[in-house]
Amino acid sequence: MSQVAGAPVRALAARVLDAVVHRGRSLKAELANALPQLVDTRDRALTEAVCFTALRQRARYDQALSLWMPRPLGARDGELRALLWVGLAQLDELALPPHAALSATVEAARLLRRPHQAGMVNALLRRAQREGIAAAGAELAWPEWLRTQLRQAWGEQAEAIFENSARAAPLWLRVNREHSTPSVYLQVLAEELPEVQASLSPLLADGVRIDTHVAVSALPGFEQGVVSVQDGSAQQVADALRPAIGARVLDACAAPGGKAAHLLERDPSLQLLALDVDARRLRRVQETLDRVGANARTLAADASTPAAWWDGQPFDAILLDAPCSATGVVRRQPDILLHRRESDIDALVATQARLLDALWPLLKPGGELLYATCSILPRENQHQIDDFLARTPAMRAQPLDESYGHAAGSGRQRLPGEDGMDGFFYARLRRQD
């Protein structure tokens, strides 16, 4: 690919970022629309890397641009501002060859119908190349209300949360026990993709960590269901729930289906019902199950109203991976910091409580419910569970060891980046006989 031939990729990345930052669109949705326009998997990987990096470092880049530009960009300059983030991301975090990054980004300005501003783009990026971009507080990317809550909850640890959430996350794979093991798959990677840096984790029975950027479609056996992409924290859900062989299990908020698939890879005899309130998202669950060769019953229904869907047969185990603020996965979904509002937390806490109250009566005596979120806010986690146990004497908390993170009330909390994993909360609850 020639240097200027990379211009369409940079222009496409700028359009994605403009839609996400200036028009409130979802990064996942925008990439889903944009990436199929690119034939080369390397171009797709670069577009993803640029967009994620630009969003994670946007506060630093805006700070640098405000110092370097005599006048701030106007409201109609969204695409141009996004293109400058694209250029800075290439020179800064991604450390691409400067000449290629500069020429392709300047040419992208012309593709975005801003030929008169190509010179300015060139000048600003050359200044960034010469001077570098000053480090700025990683907390600047977080809304003030959320910064305050995290500092109140975690004290000095909040700074590590901000820093870790601004860094790229490793790629975690889950190896399907029906096909292979992590150690065997590690050998396959070494043979087929020797440039990939991969390792095992003592905390994960089925996990492989990859620290090299690689397209998922290039992973050996991915299309055949040998491996799936799933963060290590999410993989630990199966360990924490630990249903008995052949148990009757409910996955109450199942989309996109990774946790249900993991449970069934470990024990295909499980009688698993995968429930989700969104019928479109439920189709993704079925696609996930089909790819790994797992069988489950899927049903589009609201888990908080069992009278509309429950057949009256109690469950041995229930997984409630509850809707949450997703504040523990900002490094994977940096647009969360753009879209989340303080008022959202009250609504989420109320939904979580409603789900807990509706689902626990569906357990057999002695059955267990695992409550999990990818949040790091105590209101959604330990406080939510403490309140639930206080009003529900039939349910008791069960211990989880330190491999699941810090002690947090009746559960365990991992913070972003710890053990290389996402922020996650777990609480295992048992219905008394």
Beta strands, then each sheet from edge to edge (+ up, - down):
strand 1: 171-175
strand 2: 198-200
strand 3: 207-210
strand 4: 227-229
strand 5: 248-251
strand 6: 271-276
strand 7: 297-300
strand 8: 315-321
strand 9: 363-373
strand 10: 395-398
strand 11: 406-408
strand 12: 411-414
strand 13: 424-431
sheet 1: 2+ 3- 1+ 4-
sheet 2: 7+ 6+ 5+ 8+ 9+ 13- 10+
sheet 3: 7+ 6+ 5+ 8+ 9+ 13- 12+ 11-
end
